[in-house]
Each structure stands twice: as C-alpha cells, then as structure tokens.
C-alpha cells in the first residue's frame, strides 16, 4: 500500500505536459516551421539599458511568434509573416560590410512603411533596396522608407551601409515596419 502511495505522485508528475512544449502549431508551405531556441532569442535580444526598442511589447510578441533568423557570410536574414505587422526588430552589425535582409512573407498591403532607428549619430546604415512581390527591385533609400507595393507576395527590405557615405558600420539598430 505504501509503495502505491509513492507511485501516484510520480505518475502524476510524469503525465504533466512540459510548459515549453508547443501546442498545435498550424503551418503552411510558406510559414516558418522552426522557432528559435531561448538561447537564440537571448542572443538576439539587446539588454534593456542598451536597447532601442527591443523591450517593446510588440517586439517581444514578434519574437515569441518566431521570426526566423539565419546568418551566413556577413548576411543576416530575418523572415517574418506580414500578418504580424506592425513590429520592431532589434539587430546588430558586428562586422564591416554586413547586410540585413528582412523578408516579409504574405505581404498584401498597397504600401509599406519602414524606419531604421539607431542611437549612434555616425552610423552608416540605410535601406539599400526593396524587392517587391513582382520581383522588381528599387533603391537606394535613406533610413525612412515609404514605397508602393504591387500585388501580393514576399517583400524584402535590404539594409546595409551606404558606399557613398562614411561612418561607423558596426553597432545596434532597430527596424520598425508598418
């Protein structure tokens, strides 16, 4: 009888679901199916004292929903579903000549608005190009971007340094997209 009483709590504990387990996650062919781990999110997040907007509730919600991030050969690629708009993402360039490509899937608005924010006055950063759903490219732009988008599909915002300007090319920044 005593053995049975000891087994009941163990059975209850083993049957509980882990709080970190994802429930029913709906996916389709264009959705991100792999969420970043907590350590990846921690490395993306900027500490509050250094943060531009990364502690904003909207940013935390976007990160929670899974904005995919890959880095390869100086290019950072972030992918997010446009249904999450508006949002702000924090990022950091740690090497010279880095580039951020923010891919917005399922974009269906007639216009896109985006802005780069940074605390550094001499930070050499801008929207270099935009790739529209029809495959056309346009650019370069400054730190503010308002552009008409034709059709529905994937929009890319390509951010990097301006070759026509000088200044620091390493540092923290954020991108707000509406």
C-alpha positions in Angstrom: 0.0 0.0 0.0 2.8 2.4 0.8 4.5 1.7 -2.5 1.3 2.5 -4.3 1.0 5.9 -2.5 4.6 6.7 -3.6 3.9 5.8 -7.2 0.8 8.0 -7.5 2.7 11.4 -7.3 5.4 10.0 -9.7 2.7 9.0 -12.1 1.1 12.5 -11.9 4.4 14.3 -12.4 5.3 12.2 -15.4 2.0 12.9 -17.0 2.2 16.6 -16.8 3.0 18.5 -20.0 6.2 20.5 -20.2 5.5 24.3 -20.2 8.0 24.8 -23.1 6.1 22.3 -25.3 4.4 23.9 -28.3 0.8 23.0 -28.7 -1.0 22.8 -32.0 1.1 24.9 -34.3 -0.5 25.5 -37.7 1.8 25.7 -40.6 1.6 26.1 -44.3 4.1 25.9 -47.1 5.3 29.5 -46.5 5.2 29.6 -42.8 8.2 29.3 -40.6 8.1 25.9 -39.0 11.2 26.2 -36.8 11.1 28.5 -33.8 14.4 29.8 -32.4 15.5 28.4 -29.1 15.5 30.5 -25.9 19.3 30.9 -26.1 19.0 32.2 -29.7 16.3 34.6 -28.6 18.6 35.8 -25.7 21.4 36.4 -28.1 19.1 38.4 -30.4 17.7 40.5 -27.6 19.6 43.5 -26.5 19.9 44.3 -22.8 17.4 46.9 -21.6 20.0 49.6 -20.9 21.4 49.3 -24.4 18.0 48.6 -26.1 16.5 50.9 -28.7 13.1 49.2 -28.8 13.7 45.5 -28.3 11.8 45.5 -25.0 8.7 46.9 -26.5 5.7 44.5 -26.1 5.2 44.3 -29.9 8.8 43.2 -30.4 8.5 40.5 -27.7 5.3 39.3 -29.3 7.0 39.0 -32.8 10.0 37.2 -31.3 7.6 34.8 -29.4 5.8 34.0 -32.6 9.0 33.1 -34.3 10.8 35.5 -36.5 13.4 33.2 -38.2 17.0 34.4 -38.2 19.9 33.0 -40.2 23.4 34.4 -40.6 25.7 33.4 -43.4 28.8 35.1 -44.9 28.0 38.6 -43.5 24.4 38.5 -44.4 21.7 38.3 -41.7 18.3 37.0 -43.0 15.2 37.6 -40.9 11.9 36.1 -42.1 8.5 37.1 -40.7 4.9 36.7 -41.8 3.4 40.1 -42.7 0.3 39.3 -40.7 2.4 40.2 -37.6 2.8 43.8 -38.7 3.4 46.4 -37.3 6.5 45.3 -35.4 10.0 46.5 -34.5 13.1 44.2 -34.6 16.4 44.9 -32.9 19.6 43.8 -34.7 23.3 44.4 -34.6 26.1 44.6 -37.2 29.3 43.2 -35.6 31.5 43.1 -38.8 32.2 45.5 -41.6 30.1 45.1 -44.7 27.2 43.2 -43.0 23.8 43.3 -44.6 20.3 42.6 -43.2 17.6 41.1 -45.4 14.2 41.3 -43.8 11.8 39.1 -45.7 8.1 39.7 -45.2 6.1 36.8 -46.4 2.4 37.0 -47.4 2.5 40.8 -47.8 -0.8 42.2 -49.2 -0.8 45.9 -48.4 -0.7 48.6 -51.1 2.1 50.4 -49.3 5.0 49.6 -47.0 6.5 51.9 -44.4 9.7 51.2 -42.6 12.2 53.1 -40.5 15.7 52.4 -39.2 16.5 53.7 -35.7 19.9 53.9 -34.0 21.4 55.8 -31.2 24.7 56.4 -33.0 24.8 59.6 -35.0 27.6 58.5 -37.3 26.1 55.0 -38.0 26.4 54.4 -41.8 23.2 52.5 -42.4 20.3 52.7 -44.8 17.7 50.8 -46.8 19.8 49.8 -49.8 17.0 48.1 -51.8 13.5 46.8 -51.7 12.4 43.7 -53.5 8.7 43.8 -54.4 6.3 40.9 -54.8 6.5 41.1 -58.6 10.3 40.6 -58.4 11.3 44.2 -59.2 13.9 45.9 -57.1 14.1 49.6 -56.2 16.5 51.7 -54.2 18.7 53.1 -52.7 16.8 54.9 -49.9 17.7 56.6 -46.6 16.7 55.5 -43.1 13.0 56.1 -43.8 11.1 54.1 -46.5 7.6 54.6 -47.8 7.0 52.6 -51.0 4.1 51.3 -53.0 3.8 47.6 -53.4 2.1 46.0 -56.3 0.5 42.6 -55.9 0.7 40.1 -53.0 3.7 38.0 -52.0 7.1 38.4 -50.5 8.7 41.8 -49.9 12.4 42.1 -49.0 13.9 45.1 -47.2 17.7 45.0 -47.7 19.6 47.1 -45.2 23.3 47.8 -45.1 25.9 50.5 -45.4 26.0 53.3 -47.9 29.0 53.2 -50.2 28.5 56.9 -50.8 28.9 57.9 -47.1 31.3 57.4 -44.3 30.8 56.5 -40.7 30.7 53.5 -38.4 29.3 50.3 -39.9 29.1 48.3 -36.7 26.5 48.8 -34.0 23.0 48.2 -32.7 19.9 49.4 -34.6 16.2 48.6 -34.9 13.9 48.4 -37.9 10.2 49.3 -37.5 7.8 48.1 -40.2 4.2 49.0 -40.7 
